[in-house]
Amino acid sequence: MLNVRSVRKGHLVECTIDNAGQLESEALWIDLKTPSDEERNWIKTVYGQELATEESIDEIEASSRFYEDEHGLHLRSYFLRPVG
């Protein structure tokens, strides 16, 4: 089960996804905490994205994932499509 957030009629909405057919092309955010192999395949099929393995993500140093400065906490994240 995946949780997807998208914008509908100007409002952010959250949907629970039980199959690949429910994934939206306009999704803004998809929670992928411990996705199953089947869910990983849904993302690959629908969005053409191969997800990094948990092992490869764990190898990335924490300092590469986020940093804090005088402006606040900054997070780096993976996105399905370019932003902007």
C-alpha angles and dihedrals in degrees: 000000000000129000114221128191122201139153120258122178090345096309131107110239133183124216132184112229121210099171141020092255090068095058113110125220089221096054112142098193135011120192107224103175106157096340118197120243088256092054091047088054091051089058092047092049099043101035102022090236125138107210120225115246120251088245093057092046091051088055091062109095116244090238088063093053099051143358138187128220139156090292095055140260116335122198128197115211142170117255129197093223137015116281121224 
